[in-house]
Amino acid sequence: MSRPPILQPKPAKRRLVACVLAIVALCALSAAAELPFASSQNEWTQFLGMLGFGLYLLALGLSLFFAWTERRQFRLLAMIPLLLCLGSCAATTAVGRAARQAHFERQLPRYRALVERIQAENMLVSGKVVPIPLAQAERDLGYGVLAQQDTNGVLTVELLTGGGFPVIHSGYVYSSSGRIEPGSFFDQRWPHKMEVKPKWFRISD
């Protein structure tokens, strides 16, 4: 007895095209949801990022399932959706880093102006970490500033620019010596530090 047309399996080429389109759509939505968190860390962009990560996991699972179930039919071609998924992850990560760096470069003149103001106002006590209030015009730069001038005259300024839930903080540290001294207050405070410009470091916990 012949099988009703509606129960006929889809032609192989159509299955591959359908899977590729599904992976492209899921990865595009995932990237669109994750990228805002790269340049602006807050509860809302973090929530979007979590949704984006969920979409990516769905795409990854679908591509792995397709690669396994269609390996005999398509051989190496069955890996196309999985390669697209992995490529999307790498591209999103690279674009996110570029967006974060571009945002930093745009704000750098204002960050430097903040450091110069702290130096000019001479509010620091040698060796003591003190909070620095932001002026009205500076409040869009971040939500918290700490500064310290050690006994050798090295100035360190911490600017918190992002946060999320439950305990996520990020920002930048300026050090006039060009390094965060091992064992110092700022070194112990931040487990993740990366130099993004001479004397400037990206920090996060």
Backbone bond lengths (Angstrom), bond angles and torsions (degrees), N, CA, C in turn:
res aa  C-N    CA-C-N  psi(-1)  N-CA   C-N-CA  omega(-1)  CA-C   N-CA-C  phi
1 M - - - 1.476 - - 1.522 108.97 -
2 S 1.317 117.01 128.65 1.465 119.77 -178.05 1.516 110.89 -73.49
3 R 1.306 116.21 148.04 1.456 122.78 -179.41 1.520 109.94 -77.20
4 P 1.372 118.17 135.54 1.470 120.18 177.32 1.525 110.38 -55.60
5 P 1.333 117.52 145.04 1.476 120.60 -176.34 1.521 113.62 -53.54
6 I 1.345 117.27 -35.36 1.465 118.79 -176.74 1.521 112.37 -67.77
7 L 1.354 116.34 -21.63 1.457 120.22 -179.59 1.520 112.76 -94.60
8 Q 1.318 116.82 -1.76 1.456 119.39 178.70 1.520 109.53 -66.65
9 P 1.350 118.18 137.09 1.457 119.40 177.89 1.520 111.15 -63.57
10 K 1.323 115.40 146.31 1.455 119.17 178.24 1.518 109.78 -62.49
11 P 1.319 117.45 144.36 1.462 119.00 174.48 1.525 110.06 -55.20
12 A 1.303 116.87 146.70 1.460 121.82 -174.66 1.525 112.06 -55.06
13 K 1.322 116.70 -43.80 1.459 119.88 -177.11 1.528 110.87 -62.59
14 R 1.331 116.65 -38.75 1.462 120.01 -179.97 1.532 111.08 -66.23
15 R 1.318 116.64 -36.73 1.470 119.37 178.34 1.522 110.80 -63.90
16 L 1.312 116.14 -43.13 1.464 120.17 179.75 1.524 110.84 -64.06
17 V 1.335 117.18 -46.60 1.459 120.85 -179.54 1.523 110.77 -62.41
18 A 1.341 117.24 -41.82 1.460 121.13 -179.88 1.526 110.91 -62.56
19 C 1.334 116.71 -41.49 1.456 120.13 -179.84 1.524 110.82 -67.56
20 V 1.324 117.07 -42.71 1.462 120.79 179.19 1.527 110.59 -60.80
21 L 1.327 117.10 -45.08 1.464 120.55 179.78 1.530 111.26 -63.43
22 A 1.328 116.20 -39.76 1.465 120.00 178.72 1.525 110.98 -64.03
23 I 1.328 117.08 -42.66 1.469 121.13 179.69 1.521 110.42 -65.29
24 V 1.327 117.03 -43.40 1.472 120.45 179.47 1.524 110.46 -60.98
25 A 1.341 116.72 -43.78 1.462 120.37 -179.27 1.528 111.23 -65.19
26 L 1.320 117.40 -45.73 1.465 120.97 -179.25 1.524 111.30 -64.49
27 C 1.328 117.32 -42.42 1.464 120.57 -179.66 1.528 111.62 -68.21
28 A 1.335 116.84 -35.93 1.467 119.85 178.09 1.527 110.53 -65.98
29 L 1.333 116.98 -43.38 1.454 120.69 177.38 1.528 110.97 -64.85
30 S 1.335 116.53 -38.93 1.455 121.09 178.70 1.520 110.90 -62.32
31 A 1.338 116.76 -46.31 1.466 120.69 -179.93 1.527 111.14 -63.51
32 A 1.342 116.58 -42.11 1.465 120.08 -179.45 1.525 111.02 -62.82
33 A 1.335 116.89 -32.39 1.463 120.34 179.97 1.522 112.26 -80.46
34 E 1.324 117.81 -31.57 1.460 121.01 -175.03 1.524 113.74 -85.34
35 L 1.323 118.06 -32.48 1.460 120.35 -171.57 1.532 114.72 -64.35
36 P 1.344 120.81 -34.66 1.476 118.10 179.25 1.524 113.74 -56.92
37 F 1.338 117.60 -30.37 1.460 120.46 -179.21 1.522 112.23 -68.16
38 A 1.340 116.62 -20.84 1.464 120.30 -177.72 1.527 111.75 -64.05
39 S 1.337 116.96 -39.01 1.458 119.02 -176.13 1.523 113.55 -107.31
40 S 1.329 117.81 -12.32 1.459 120.43 -179.73 1.523 109.46 -143.82
41 Q 1.331 116.61 101.05 1.463 120.77 -177.76 1.521 110.68 -91.35
42 N 1.313 116.14 113.17 1.457 121.85 172.83 1.528 108.39 -153.38
43 E 1.324 116.30 178.53 1.456 119.93 -175.64 1.525 111.88 -61.12
44 W 1.339 117.16 -37.36 1.455 120.65 -177.50 1.531 111.36 -69.37
45 T 1.333 117.35 -48.59 1.464 118.75 -179.95 1.531 110.98 -68.88
46 Q 1.337 117.15 -29.15 1.461 119.36 175.93 1.527 110.47 -67.30
47 F 1.335 117.13 -40.00 1.462 120.78 177.05 1.524 110.52 -61.46
48 L 1.340 116.45 -44.06 1.456 120.14 176.34 1.526 111.10 -60.37
49 G 1.339 115.23 -41.24 1.456 119.35 179.27 1.512 112.59 -62.44
50 M 1.322 116.96 -37.74 1.458 120.79 178.12 1.531 110.61 -66.05
51 L 1.337 116.64 -39.76 1.463 119.79 175.48 1.529 110.49 -63.10
52 G 1.336 115.07 -42.74 1.462 119.13 179.00 1.517 112.26 -62.14
53 F 1.333 115.94 -39.54 1.460 119.40 178.36 1.522 111.03 -65.32
54 G 1.341 116.47 -37.60 1.459 119.86 176.47 1.524 111.94 -62.54
55 L 1.338 116.28 -41.02 1.466 120.04 177.34 1.522 111.07 -64.57
56 Y 1.338 115.65 -37.75 1.461 118.33 178.60 1.528 111.24 -65.38
57 L 1.338 116.93 -41.83 1.463 119.49 177.61 1.526 111.14 -61.72
58 L 1.332 116.88 -37.39 1.461 120.38 176.57 1.521 110.77 -62.89
59 A 1.336 115.90 -44.17 1.464 120.13 178.23 1.524 111.21 -63.51
60 L 1.327 116.48 -41.22 1.464 120.42 179.81 1.529 110.66 -64.20
61 G 1.331 116.30 -44.31 1.457 119.49 179.07 1.515 112.01 -63.10
62 L 1.325 116.34 -42.08 1.469 120.17 179.10 1.521 111.39 -63.78
63 S 1.335 116.54 -42.23 1.469 119.42 -178.96 1.524 111.63 -68.30
64 L 1.327 117.36 -37.15 1.468 120.21 176.47 1.528 111.02 -66.10
65 F 1.327 116.60 -41.69 1.465 120.95 178.31 1.518 110.49 -61.75
66 F 1.333 116.79 -43.94 1.461 120.63 179.71 1.527 111.05 -64.20
67 A 1.350 116.44 -44.29 1.463 119.98 -179.62 1.521 111.49 -60.16
68 W 1.345 116.79 -37.48 1.460 120.14 -178.03 1.524 112.31 -76.30
69 T 1.330 117.20 -46.74 1.463 120.55 -174.93 1.529 113.07 -75.78
70 E 1.340 117.31 -24.29 1.465 120.47 -176.36 1.528 112.64 -108.57
71 R 1.337 116.64 13.34 1.461 119.09 -174.98 1.526 112.27 -63.82
72 R 1.328 117.79 -34.26 1.470 119.78 -179.31 1.519 111.52 -75.69
73 Q 1.329 115.80 -35.53 1.464 119.98 -178.56 1.525 111.34 -72.93
74 F 1.334 116.68 -45.98 1.462 120.89 -172.31 1.518 114.39 -105.38
75 R 1.341 117.00 -14.38 1.463 120.80 -175.79 1.540 110.43 56.76
76 L 1.315 118.48 -124.76 1.463 120.21 -176.44 1.526 112.54 -66.80
77 L 1.320 118.04 -26.19 1.460 120.62 179.40 1.523 112.03 -63.89
78 A 1.336 116.42 -22.63 1.468 119.57 178.42 1.527 111.67 -65.52
79 M 1.329 117.42 -15.40 1.457 121.49 -179.81 1.525 113.10 -85.48
80 I 1.342 117.04 -8.48 1.470 119.76 -176.33 1.532 112.30 -56.18
81 P 1.346 120.21 -50.10 1.474 118.82 179.09 1.528 112.73 -59.62
82 L 1.339 117.64 -38.79 1.460 120.48 179.60 1.523 110.93 -66.35
83 L 1.322 117.40 -41.30 1.465 120.51 178.36 1.525 111.16 -64.77
84 L 1.332 116.54 -38.14 1.462 120.09 176.06 1.523 110.85 -62.51
85 C 1.327 115.98 -40.73 1.463 120.98 -179.41 1.524 110.82 -65.09
86 L 1.324 117.22 -46.86 1.461 120.96 179.52 1.532 111.12 -66.36
87 G 1.322 116.09 -38.46 1.458 119.61 177.51 1.516 112.39 -64.39
88 S 1.335 116.00 -37.89 1.453 120.44 177.14 1.522 110.98 -62.77
89 C 1.333 117.40 -40.42 1.460 121.44 179.00 1.530 110.48 -61.64
90 A 1.333 116.19 -46.72 1.461 120.36 -179.95 1.531 111.06 -63.40
91 A 1.342 116.51 -42.32 1.461 120.49 -178.90 1.522 111.38 -66.65
92 T 1.336 116.85 -41.91 1.470 120.31 179.73 1.523 110.89 -63.28
93 T 1.341 116.12 -40.73 1.463 120.09 178.22 1.524 111.38 -62.66
94 A 1.339 116.13 -44.16 1.466 120.44 -179.70 1.525 111.37 -65.62
95 V 1.331 117.12 -43.20 1.460 120.81 179.62 1.530 110.32 -65.63
96 G 1.335 116.93 -38.85 1.456 120.61 178.23 1.519 111.73 -61.64
97 R 1.317 116.84 -44.17 1.460 120.05 177.96 1.525 111.30 -63.64
98 A 1.343 116.03 -40.82 1.460 119.77 179.29 1.527 111.10 -65.00
99 A 1.343 116.79 -39.48 1.466 120.70 179.24 1.524 110.77 -65.79
100 R 1.338 116.61 -40.61 1.466 120.60 178.87 1.535 110.28 -64.58
101 Q 1.334 116.46 -42.23 1.458 120.17 -179.68 1.523 111.00 -67.64
102 A 1.330 116.62 -38.50 1.467 120.33 179.01 1.525 110.48 -64.60
103 H 1.321 116.74 -40.20 1.464 120.30 177.82 1.529 110.65 -63.86
104 F 1.333 116.21 -41.07 1.462 120.22 177.56 1.527 111.05 -62.48
105 E 1.332 116.49 -44.22 1.470 120.28 -179.14 1.521 111.20 -62.35
106 R 1.335 116.79 -37.62 1.467 119.56 179.05 1.525 111.50 -66.13
107 Q 1.318 116.62 -37.02 1.457 120.56 -176.51 1.525 113.20 -89.18
108 L 1.327 117.67 -10.62 1.464 120.52 -173.94 1.528 114.15 -55.32
109 P 1.337 120.53 -43.20 1.466 118.58 177.78 1.531 112.66 -57.74
110 R 1.316 117.61 -36.57 1.462 120.94 179.27 1.535 110.95 -74.84
111 Y 1.327 117.25 -35.24 1.463 119.77 174.66 1.526 109.89 -61.63
112 R 1.334 115.75 -43.24 1.464 119.98 179.38 1.526 111.05 -64.44
113 A 1.330 116.18 -38.25 1.462 119.78 178.55 1.530 110.54 -63.92
114 L 1.329 116.56 -36.18 1.465 120.40 177.10 1.525 110.46 -64.25
115 V 1.323 117.35 -44.83 1.463 121.06 178.19 1.527 110.38 -60.96
116 E 1.326 116.74 -43.43 1.464 120.23 179.57 1.526 111.25 -63.25
117 R 1.325 117.05 -37.35 1.468 119.86 177.63 1.524 111.10 -64.46
118 I 1.323 116.42 -42.21 1.463 120.27 179.12 1.526 110.42 -61.94
119 Q 1.327 115.94 -42.00 1.463 119.33 178.15 1.519 111.21 -65.28
120 A 1.328 116.58 -41.90 1.467 120.14 -175.26 1.521 112.19 -70.31
121 E 1.319 117.46 -34.76 1.468 120.03 -176.36 1.519 112.54 -79.74
122 N 1.330 117.30 -11.81 1.467 121.66 173.56 1.538 112.01 51.61
123 M 1.334 115.17 51.52 1.470 120.58 -177.46 1.521 112.97 -93.18
124 L 1.328 117.81 0.17 1.454 120.94 -169.77 1.520 112.57 -95.98
125 V 1.315 114.16 144.85 1.462 122.02 172.87 1.515 107.11 -104.77
126 S 1.310 117.83 129.86 1.462 122.04 -173.97 1.527 112.10 -51.72
127 G 1.329 115.01 124.48 1.459 121.34 175.60 1.510 115.43 82.49
128 K 1.329 118.26 -2.99 1.463 120.81 -176.20 1.520 110.60 -108.52
129 V 1.356 116.18 135.24 1.465 121.76 176.10 1.523 108.41 -84.70
130 V 1.332 116.36 124.36 1.463 119.82 -176.94 1.531 110.06 -128.81
131 P 1.340 117.22 146.34 1.471 120.29 174.35 1.522 109.98 -75.72
132 I 1.322 116.02 143.34 1.460 122.05 -179.95 1.528 108.62 -115.98
133 P 1.326 117.84 119.70 1.469 118.93 177.63 1.525 111.07 -70.24
134 L 1.329 115.47 140.18 1.457 120.49 177.15 1.520 109.64 -86.11
135 A 1.329 115.63 138.63 1.455 120.27 174.04 1.529 109.27 -70.39
136 Q 1.316 116.56 163.20 1.466 121.16 -177.57 1.527 111.07 -54.79
137 A 1.317 116.58 -42.30 1.466 120.80 -176.86 1.529 112.31 -74.15
138 E 1.338 117.57 -10.03 1.464 120.85 -177.33 1.526 113.19 -103.47
139 R 1.320 117.81 -4.50 1.457 119.80 -169.48 1.521 114.21 -69.06
140 D 1.322 117.92 -18.19 1.464 119.49 175.88 1.527 112.01 -79.68
141 L 1.349 116.77 -7.44 1.469 119.77 179.14 1.519 112.08 -75.14
142 G 1.318 117.83 -30.43 1.457 120.93 -175.98 1.509 110.35 178.14
143 Y 1.323 115.09 -169.10 1.463 118.04 -177.27 1.527 112.95 -126.72
144 G 1.312 118.12 4.91 1.448 119.66 178.45 1.514 111.44 -166.86
145 V 1.335 116.57 138.76 1.465 121.76 179.50 1.522 109.05 -134.25
146 L 1.327 116.11 131.47 1.458 122.46 171.17 1.517 108.20 -122.42
147 A 1.314 116.80 147.53 1.462 120.24 179.38 1.512 110.31 -142.87
148 Q 1.329 114.45 151.50 1.462 120.71 177.97 1.520 108.84 -148.26
149 Q 1.329 115.13 137.85 1.460 120.39 170.82 1.519 106.85 -119.24
150 D 1.341 116.48 114.34 1.457 118.42 -174.75 1.532 111.10 -80.57
151 T 1.311 114.58 179.99 1.472 119.69 -174.89 1.521 112.36 -66.73
152 N 1.331 117.83 -17.43 1.465 121.18 177.02 1.521 112.32 -90.44
153 G 1.325 116.48 1.18 1.454 120.26 178.67 1.512 114.63 88.68
154 V 1.336 117.67 4.43 1.466 120.97 -179.65 1.528 109.08 -76.83
155 L 1.321 115.98 125.68 1.460 121.94 178.95 1.524 109.77 -97.17
156 T 1.334 115.51 130.69 1.462 121.70 175.34 1.520 108.25 -125.16
157 V 1.325 115.75 129.19 1.466 121.48 -179.83 1.524 108.44 -125.97
158 E 1.319 115.26 127.81 1.468 121.62 177.30 1.530 108.28 -108.55
159 L 1.330 116.40 128.35 1.463 122.22 177.91 1.523 108.87 -122.93
160 L 1.322 116.69 114.92 1.465 121.43 177.36 1.520 109.16 -85.51
161 T 1.324 115.92 124.52 1.461 120.66 -176.04 1.519 113.64 -117.03
162 G 1.344 118.56 -16.94 1.458 119.78 -175.79 1.507 112.17 -147.22
163 G 1.315 115.13 159.95 1.452 120.22 178.08 1.512 110.40 -163.74
164 G 1.318 115.69 169.84 1.451 120.40 -179.57 1.506 110.48 -160.37
165 F 1.348 115.35 -163.84 1.457 121.39 -176.36 1.526 108.47 -116.26
166 P 1.339 119.76 140.72 1.466 126.60 1.24 1.532 112.65 -83.47
167 V 1.331 118.61 -44.42 1.467 120.20 179.39 1.526 107.69 -137.49
168 I 1.301 115.39 90.74 1.460 120.77 178.09 1.521 107.60 -134.04
169 H 1.319 116.22 126.50 1.461 121.22 177.86 1.523 108.18 -132.97
170 S 1.308 115.97 150.85 1.460 119.99 176.74 1.515 108.50 -154.67
171 G 1.303 115.53 162.46 1.455 120.24 -179.66 1.509 110.80 169.05
172 Y 1.338 115.60 -148.74 1.464 120.99 -176.53 1.524 110.15 -138.23
173 V 1.296 114.75 150.69 1.461 122.05 173.97 1.520 108.25 -123.35
174 Y 1.328 115.13 130.22 1.457 121.55 172.60 1.521 108.34 -102.36
175 S 1.322 117.03 133.68 1.458 121.45 175.27 1.522 108.73 -131.06
176 S 1.325 116.46 121.59 1.467 119.83 -177.27 1.521 112.31 -65.40
177 S 1.343 117.18 -19.86 1.461 120.21 178.37 1.528 112.30 -84.90
178 G 1.328 117.02 -11.11 1.462 120.43 -179.00 1.510 113.89 85.58
179 R 1.335 117.79 7.01 1.464 120.43 178.25 1.518 109.73 -151.63
180 I 1.321 114.85 152.55 1.463 120.98 173.29 1.518 106.79 -95.03
181 E 1.303 115.81 114.10 1.460 120.45 -173.23 1.533 111.20 -61.89
182 P 1.344 117.34 129.06 1.472 120.25 176.81 1.527 111.41 -57.28
183 G 1.330 115.88 133.54 1.454 120.84 179.71 1.507 114.78 84.05
184 S 1.343 117.84 -5.00 1.458 120.83 179.97 1.529 110.04 -73.39
185 F 1.316 115.67 170.54 1.467 121.25 179.09 1.519 111.17 -55.28
186 F 1.325 117.50 -45.57 1.458 121.18 -176.43 1.525 111.59 -74.51
187 D 1.308 117.27 -30.89 1.465 120.45 176.56 1.530 110.37 -66.37
188 Q 1.328 117.08 -43.46 1.461 121.02 179.96 1.524 112.11 -72.88
189 R 1.308 116.79 -27.55 1.463 121.90 -176.10 1.527 112.30 -73.72
190 W 1.347 117.25 -30.18 1.461 120.89 -173.45 1.523 111.21 -122.33
191 P 1.331 117.87 112.84 1.468 120.19 178.80 1.523 113.48 -71.94
192 H 1.324 117.61 -25.38 1.473 120.68 -177.34 1.527 109.33 -117.72
193 K 1.319 115.61 118.97 1.460 121.72 -178.70 1.519 109.01 -138.18
194 M 1.326 116.37 134.36 1.457 120.53 179.02 1.526 109.34 -143.11
195 E 1.311 117.14 128.06 1.465 120.88 179.36 1.520 108.96 -71.17
196 V 1.336 116.75 126.35 1.455 121.69 180.00 1.521 112.16 -112.78
197 K 1.321 116.42 -12.19 1.452 123.56 179.10 1.521 105.38 -164.41
198 P 1.327 119.41 151.23 1.455 118.44 175.88 1.528 111.55 -51.42
199 K 1.338 115.38 124.31 1.465 125.14 180.00 1.528 113.91 79.12
200 W 1.325 118.71 -1.69 1.464 122.29 -179.30 1.518 110.23 -120.88
201 F 1.342 115.72 136.08 1.451 121.80 -176.70 1.521 110.20 -130.19
202 R 1.316 115.80 136.95 1.464 121.99 171.34 1.533 107.57 -82.16
203 I 1.336 117.87 131.34 1.458 121.62 -177.27 1.522 109.79 -125.21
204 S 1.337 116.39 150.53 1.460 121.42 174.04 1.509 108.60 -163.02
205 D 1.344 116.01 161.68 1.458 119.93 177.78 1.525 110.45 -116.34
